[in-house]
Amino acid sequence: MKLHSYFRSPAAFRVRIALNLKGIEYETASLDLRQNAHRAPEFLDLNPQGFVPVLEDEGGEVLGQSLAIIEYLDETHPNPPFLPGHPGDRARVRGLAQLLASDIHPLVTLRVMRYLRTPLGHDKPTVETWCRHWTADGLAACEALLAEDDRTGRFCQGDEPGLADICLVPQLVMAEDLGVAMEAYPTVRRIGRECLGLDAFARAHPMRQGDAG
């Protein structure tokens, strides 16, 4: 498999974690989003949206959108499973994943930060305040959902990592990079530490990627 990735992309980070948890070997094709490599014609031919990650598998599938890629990996490589067996538990895990990947992340992407700077004219401190606000807002909701539910265990759902944890860790790492005060999220922080103690999560960390810098 080939993963088109950028080391700082939380979405690509999710897919790296998923691949590692499944024990799937893959090749990384790095794109420097700072240099607009994702807007190059050859990459737009691959993914007209111009986003990373993109996964190419051995059967010729070309897949975009991190959550779709992760569920594809879960369906094609079912062990270990990323979703629990009970429908209510699956809905809970998907809801947590979407809170993190669909509610927090889109508001703090590089393209949003660039648009806030140019053409809207906001300075860097204002943009950083925006990012911290929406990250903290989402993490507060995530903390409440995790802390108040007895299905939360060592990880977001029980004692094995799954889809919600795959989405949680990249947003925590980004929150720390943004300087978000984390003291208000003890359950989230504890689960993040548990995850990063596992090799599959640690190897996926942005600072351990070949294009880090």
Summary of the structure (lengths in Angstrom):
residues: 213
radius of gyration: 16.9
end to end distance: 24.2
largest distance: 49.0
contacts: 669
relative contact order: 0.15
helix: 58%
strand: 8%
